[in-house]
Amino acid sequence: MTNKPLVKLLRSPNGAYAYDANRNEILSIQDDSHDYLEKWLQGKGEASIPDEIQALLHAGYFSTNRISRIEHSYTTYLPGMLENDLDTICLQVTQNCNLRCEYCVYSETNNEKQRSHSSGRMSKETMRKAIDFLHARSRYAKNIIVSFYGGEPLLEFPLIKKGIAYAEERFEGRSLTFNITTNGTLLVPEVADHLFVHNTHLTISLDGPKEIHDRHRHFKNDGSFDRLMRNLDYIVQKHPEQISKMNISMVIDPQNSFEHILEVFDQYPFLRKMSLLASIIDDTYSSEPVKSSVRYDTESSYHSFLGRLCELNRLDKAQLSCITQNEINRSYTDIQNFRPISSLGQTGCPGGPCLPGHRRLFCDINGNLFPCERVSEASSVMNIGTLETGFDMQKVLEILNVARTTASNCKDCWAFLLCRQCARTADSGDRFEAGPRLKHCQESKIQAESFLQHMIMLDEIRNLY
């Protein structure tokens, strides 16, 4: 056999395994089968084929099949979805911010490909056009979401009030929700009172206790933690029913102690009622990769172990840290979505790209459209249209099928279905390039292998009891 199967060989302390990418399935195999597959993948020639391998080959496993063309399954449908089933728009009401967070992608000192802070703001006319744009393309959408984003969006609270009023007018009689992502320093009582009357869900930026939060999230000469907590205390006292509807966006600096970060939830127990969205500092647009301390790695690994016990019903979820609960929720979603298939078809696409523009369409202050708020606003290849001209479907589909830039590598990769690379890893500003995307491949494979090992571990332990 000269062709090789799309297989990743794995081991645990209890046995040998093979992940068959053509079937998206983990197989428990004998040691001699593992050794045979290892030689096959290394191209070391044919040996006597073990009976187990013969049986699996007969059942359709270990196929040497590769897809012939990179094409996302939604390539045909996405244009129609964007024109008729759009339910969300995220409006950048300002590019200014009252904080200067050191890791912010808009920071002048931590910015290679993204825009910097500016005094630019969205006009009332552009905001109305953006809401009209959503209205015209939402005929089949059941629940409408209008989000306000920045910079710090509450710097433009009067404009947000006008946007809320106009959206309520345009979508009268339909389910309408507003979202705001804010650092919380301007969430004073009169602002909070107004937002909650108008069905607004808040995402608050909070990185840990005061000394950790203020290290990165600060004004020019002072930290922001005290002002944030003062505003949250008002909400707890006057709008306690809103706390469970709020989110925390936590950016984790892994140079800190994991245990120290968690102390904020003991200091302010009401925070545990909020949903937590935790992530490591984003270094996509930074020249320096994020590094973690030994202490962080050790402590976070212990908490991950507790999370595994919870997954095995050996520990109640309430005993986990909020960060670990967030990790378990994401893991549960990945496990639920892991399904065997009959075979890779003639066309396919790695698992990473979202449906650009459909999940979280982002409109900047000038009416330019982007797939979401996390891509570079300075990138022409990520600009998928304008409020005036509508969607540029060619760019939309190019983002959807960004893996075509690395087609030969992707087609021959065992992690094809498990890849989670966002299109922005390939973004060079005016085009998608293979080089930047390939630099992230090893990281994607490590994440995929970690997921498979996690699945194996859970299965082995369950079989013991």
C-alpha positions in Angstrom: 0.0 0.0 0.0 1.6 3.3 -1.1 -1.2 5.7 -0.1 -1.6 6.5 3.6 -4.8 6.7 5.6 -5.8 9.8 7.4 -5.1 8.5 10.9 -3.7 9.8 14.1 -2.2 7.2 16.4 -2.7 7.6 20.1 -1.9 5.8 23.4 -3.1 5.9 26.9 -1.7 4.0 29.9 -4.3 1.4 29.2 -4.1 0.8 25.5 -3.6 1.8 21.9 -6.0 3.9 19.8 -6.4 5.2 16.3 -8.4 8.2 15.2 -9.7 7.6 11.7 -10.3 11.0 10.1 -12.3 9.6 7.3 -14.8 8.2 9.8 -14.3 10.8 12.5 -14.1 7.9 15.0 -11.7 6.8 17.7 -10.9 3.1 17.6 -9.5 1.0 20.4 -6.9 -1.3 18.7 -4.3 -3.9 19.7 -0.6 -3.2 20.0 0.3 -5.1 16.8 -2.3 -3.1 14.9 -0.9 0.1 16.3 2.6 -0.9 15.2 1.4 -1.9 11.7 -0.4 1.5 11.2 2.7 3.4 12.5 4.9 1.7 9.8 2.2 2.3 7.2 2.1 6.0 8.0 5.9 6.2 7.9 5.9 4.5 4.5 8.2 1.8 5.6 6.7 -0.9 3.4 4.2 -3.6 3.9 4.4 -6.2 6.6 2.0 -9.0 7.5 -1.4 -7.4 8.0 -2.8 -8.2 11.5 -6.2 -9.8 11.5 -7.7 -6.8 13.3 -6.6 -4.5 10.6 -7.9 -6.8 7.9 -11.3 -6.7 9.5 -11.3 -3.0 9.9 -10.2 -2.4 6.3 -13.1 -4.7 5.2 -15.5 -2.6 7.3 -14.3 0.6 5.6 -11.9 2.0 8.1 -8.4 3.4 7.3 -9.4 4.6 3.9 -6.8 6.5 1.9 -9.6 8.7 0.6 -9.0 12.5 0.5 -11.5 15.2 -0.4 -10.9 16.6 -3.9 -12.1 20.1 -3.3 -12.2 22.5 -0.3 -15.8 23.7 -0.1 -17.8 24.6 3.0 -21.2 22.9 3.1 -22.9 26.3 3.4 -21.3 27.8 0.3 -24.5 27.6 -1.7 -26.8 28.6 1.2 -25.0 31.4 3.0 -25.8 34.2 0.5 -29.5 33.5 0.9 -29.2 33.4 4.7 -27.5 36.8 4.8 -30.2 38.3 2.6 -33.2 36.8 4.4 -32.3 35.3 7.7 -30.0 37.8 9.4 -30.8 38.2 13.1 -27.9 40.1 14.6 -25.9 43.2 14.1 -23.1 44.6 16.3 -22.7 48.4 16.0 -19.4 50.1 16.7 -20.7 53.3 18.2 -17.2 54.6 18.9 -13.5 53.8 18.4 -12.6 55.7 21.6 -12.2 54.2 25.1 -11.7 55.8 28.5 -9.3 53.0 29.5 -6.0 52.0 28.0 -5.8 48.2 28.6 -2.3 47.0 27.9 -3.3 43.8 26.0 -6.1 45.5 24.0 -5.9 44.7 20.3 -6.6 48.4 19.7 -3.7 49.5 21.8 -1.0 51.6 20.1 1.7 49.4 21.7 0.1 46.0 21.1 -1.1 46.4 17.6 0.4 45.2 14.3 -2.6 44.6 12.0 -5.5 46.2 13.8 -6.7 49.8 14.0 -5.7 52.0 17.0 -7.9 54.0 19.4 -9.4 57.1 17.8 -12.0 59.8 18.4 -14.1 58.4 15.6 -17.8 57.9 16.4 -20.9 56.5 14.6 -23.3 59.1 13.4 -27.1 58.9 14.1 -27.7 58.5 10.3 -25.3 55.5 10.0 -26.8 53.9 13.1 -30.3 54.2 11.5 -29.0 52.8 8.2 -27.5 49.8 10.1 -30.7 49.0 11.8 -32.6 49.4 8.5 -30.0 47.1 6.9 -30.8 44.4 9.5 -34.5 44.9 9.2 -34.5 44.5 5.4 -32.6 41.1 5.7 -34.4 39.6 8.7 -37.7 38.4 7.2 -37.2 34.9 8.5 -35.4 35.7 11.7 -37.3 34.9 14.9 -35.2 36.8 17.5 -33.5 40.0 16.7 -30.4 41.2 18.5 -28.8 44.6 18.2 -25.5 45.0 20.0 -23.5 48.1 20.8 -19.7 47.9 20.9 -16.6 50.1 21.0 -14.0 51.2 22.2 -16.2 51.8 25.2 -19.7 52.1 23.9 -21.2 53.9 26.9 -19.1 56.9 26.0 -21.9 57.3 23.4 -24.8 56.6 25.7 -27.1 59.3 24.1 -26.5 57.8 20.7 -27.2 54.3 22.1 -30.5 55.6 23.5 -31.5 56.8 20.1 -30.5 53.5 18.5 -32.6 51.6 21.0 -35.6 53.8 20.3 -35.2 53.4 16.6 -34.8 49.7 16.7 -37.8 49.3 18.9 -39.8 51.3 16.3 -38.5 49.3 13.3 -38.9 45.9 14.9 -42.2 46.6 16.7 -44.1 43.4 17.5 -41.0 41.2 17.1 -38.7 39.7 19.7 -35.9 42.2 20.2 -32.9 42.1 22.6 -30.0 44.6 23.0 -26.5 43.7 24.0 -23.7 45.9 25.3 -20.1 44.9 25.9 -18.6 47.4 28.4 -15.8 47.9 30.9 -18.5 49.0 33.4 -16.9 52.2 34.5 -19.6 54.3 32.9 -22.5 52.1 34.0 -23.8 54.7 36.4 -27.3 54.3 37.9 -29.2 56.4 35.3 -27.5 54.4 32.5 -28.2 51.0 34.1 -31.8 52.0 34.8 -32.5 53.0 31.2 -30.8 49.9 29.7 -32.7 47.4 31.9 -36.0 48.9 31.0 -35.2 48.3 27.4 -34.3 44.6 27.6 -30.5 45.1 27.4 -28.1 42.3 28.3 -24.7 43.4 29.6 -21.3 41.8 29.2 -18.9 43.3 31.8 -15.1 43.1 31.5 -13.6 41.8 34.7 -10.2 40.1 34.9 -9.9 39.1 38.6 -9.5 40.8 41.9 -8.4 44.5 42.1 -4.7 44.0 41.9 -5.0 41.7 38.8 -7.8 43.7 37.1 -6.1 47.1 37.5 -2.7 45.8 36.2 -4.1 45.8 32.7 -7.5 47.5 32.8 -6.8 51.0 33.9 -7.2 54.7 33.2 -4.2 56.7 32.3 -3.1 57.1 36.0 -5.5 54.9 38.0 -7.1 51.4 38.0 -10.8 50.8 37.0 -11.8 48.1 39.4 -13.3 50.2 42.2 -15.4 52.2 39.8 -16.7 49.0 38.1 -17.6 47.3 41.4 -19.3 50.5 42.7 -21.6 50.4 39.6 -22.2 46.6 39.9 -23.1 47.1 43.6 -25.9 49.5 42.5 -27.2 46.9 40.1 -27.1 44.2 42.9 -29.1 46.5 45.2 -31.6 48.0 42.7 -31.8 45.4 39.9 -31.0 42.0 41.5 -33.1 40.2 38.9 -30.7 41.4 36.2 -27.5 39.8 37.6 -28.3 36.3 36.3 -28.8 37.8 32.8 -25.4 39.4 32.7 -22.1 38.0 31.4 -18.5 38.5 32.5 -15.8 38.7 29.9 -12.6 37.7 31.6 -9.3 38.0 29.8 -6.8 35.8 31.6 -3.2 36.8 31.8 -1.5 33.4 32.5 1.4 35.1 34.2 -0.9 35.4 37.2 -1.8 32.7 39.7 -4.9 30.9 38.6 -6.0 30.6 42.2 -5.5 34.4 42.7 -7.7 35.1 39.7 -10.5 33.1 41.3 -10.4 35.1 44.5 -12.7 37.7 43.0 -15.6 35.3 43.1 -15.1 34.8 46.8 -14.8 38.5 47.4 -18.0 39.2 45.5 -20.3 36.1 45.5 -22.9 37.7 43.3 -20.5 37.4 40.4 -21.1 33.6 40.5 -24.6 34.2 39.2 -23.3 35.7 36.0 -22.3 33.7 33.0 -18.6 33.7 32.5 -16.8 33.9 29.1 -13.1 33.4 29.9 -10.2 33.4 27.4 -6.4 33.8 27.4 -5.0 37.1 26.1 -5.4 37.1 22.4 -2.0 37.3 20.6 -3.3 36.9 17.0 -2.3 40.5 16.1 0.7 40.7 18.5 4.3 40.1 17.6 4.9 38.5 21.0 3.2 35.2 21.9 1.5 34.9 25.3 3.5 33.0 27.9 2.2 31.4 31.1 3.9 30.9 34.4 4.6 27.5 35.9 2.3 28.4 38.8 -0.6 29.1 36.5 -0.1 25.9 34.5 0.1 23.8 37.7 -3.0 25.4 39.3 -5.1 25.4 36.1 -4.2 21.8 35.5 -5.5 20.8 38.9 -8.7 22.6 38.3 -9.0 20.9 34.9 -8.6 17.6 36.7 -11.5 18.6 39.0 -13.5 19.3 35.9 -12.8 15.8 34.6 -14.2 14.4 37.9 -17.3 16.5 37.3 -17.7 15.1 33.8 -17.5 11.6 35.3 -20.2 12.5 37.9 -17.6 12.2 40.7 -17.9 15.8 41.7 -20.8 18.2 41.8 -20.5 21.1 39.2 -21.2 23.6 42.0 -17.8 22.7 43.5 -15.9 23.8 40.4 -14.5 27.2 39.9 -16.4 29.5 37.6 -13.5 29.3 35.1 -13.6 25.5 35.2 -17.3 25.5 34.7 -16.8 27.6 31.6 -14.2 25.1 30.4 -16.5 22.1 31.0 -19.4 23.8 29.2 -17.3 24.2 26.1 -16.0 20.7 26.4 -19.5 19.3 26.7 -20.5 21.1 23.5 -17.5 19.7 21.6 -18.3 16.2 22.8 -21.9 16.5 21.8 -20.9 17.6 18.3 -18.4 14.7 17.9 -20.2 12.2 15.6 -19.0 9.4 13.4 -19.5 9.8 9.7 -19.6 7.3 6.8 -16.7 8.9 5.0 -15.3 12.3 3.9 -17.0 13.2 0.7 -15.6 14.7 -2.5 -15.9 18.2 -1.0 -15.4 19.4 2.5 -13.9 22.1 4.7 -12.0 22.1 8.0 -14.1 22.8 11.0 -12.8 26.2 11.9 -14.5 28.9 9.8 -17.8 30.3 11.1 -20.5 31.6 8.8 -19.1 35.1 8.2 -21.6 37.9 8.8 -24.4 35.6 9.9 -23.5 34.9 13.5 -22.3 38.3 14.6 -22.2 40.9 11.7 -20.1 43.8 12.7 -20.6 47.4 11.4 -17.9 49.9 12.1 -18.4 53.7 12.6 -18.3 54.4 8.9 -20.8 51.7 7.8 -18.2 49.1 6.7 -19.2 45.5 7.4 -17.1 42.7 8.9 -17.7 39.0 9.8 -17.5 39.9 13.5 -15.8 42.3 16.0 -12.8 40.1 16.4 -11.3 40.5 12.9 -9.1 43.4 11.9 -10.9 46.5 10.8 -7.8 47.6 8.9 -8.0 44.5 6.7 -9.5 44.9 3.2 -10.0 41.2 2.8 -12.1 41.1 6.0 -14.3 44.0 4.8 -17.4 42.1 3.5 -19.4 45.0 2.3 -21.0 48.3 3.3 -24.4 49.5 4.4 -24.7 51.3 1.1 -23.6 48.5 -1.3 -24.7 45.5 0.8 -22.7 42.3 1.1 -19.8 41.5 -1.1 -20.6 37.8 -1.5 -17.3 37.0 -3.2 -15.5 38.1 0.0 -18.0 36.3 2.2 -17.4 33.0 0.4 -13.6 33.6 0.3 -13.6 33.8 4.1 -16.0 30.8 4.4 -13.5 28.8 2.3 -10.3 30.3 3.6 -8.8 26.8 3.8 -8.3 26.9 0.1 -5.2 29.0 0.8 -3.7 25.8 2.3 -5.7 23.3 0.4 -3.0 20.7 -0.2 -2.0 20.7 3.5 -5.6 20.6 4.7 -6.6 17.7 2.5 -3.8 15.6 3.8 -4.3 16.5 7.5 -5.6 14.0 10.1 -7.1 16.9 12.1 -9.2 18.1 9.1 -12.6 17.8 10.9 -11.3 18.9 14.3 -9.5 22.1 13.2 -10.7 25.3 14.9 -8.6 27.9 13.0 -10.4 31.2 12.5 -10.0 32.9 9.1 -8.1 35.7 10.7 -5.0 33.6 11.2 -4.5 33.8 7.4 -5.3 37.5 7.1 -2.3 39.5 5.8 -4.3 42.7 5.3 -5.2 42.6 1.6 -5.4 38.9 1.0 -5.3 35.5 2.7 -1.9 33.8 2.7 -0.9 30.3 3.4 2.2 31.1 5.5 0.5 32.8 8.4 -2.3 30.1 8.5 0.3 27.3 8.5 2.0 28.8 11.5 -1.1 28.0 13.5 -1.4 24.4 12.3 0.7 22.9 15.0 -1.4 24.6 17.7 -4.6 23.3 16.0 -3.2 19.8 15.9 -2.2 20.0 19.6 -5.7 21.1 20.5 -7.3 18.3 18.4 -5.0 15.7 19.9 -5.8 16.9 23.4 -9.5 16.6 22.7 -9.1 13.0 21.4 -7.1 12.1 24.5 -9.7 13.6 26.6 -12.4 11.5 24.9 -10.3 8.4 25.4 -9.8 9.1 29.1 -13.5 9.7 29.8 -14.4 6.4 28.0 -11.7 4.4 29.8 -12.8 5.6 33.2 -16.5 5.1 32.5 -15.7 1.5 31.5 -14.1 0.9 34.9 -17.3 1.5 36.8 
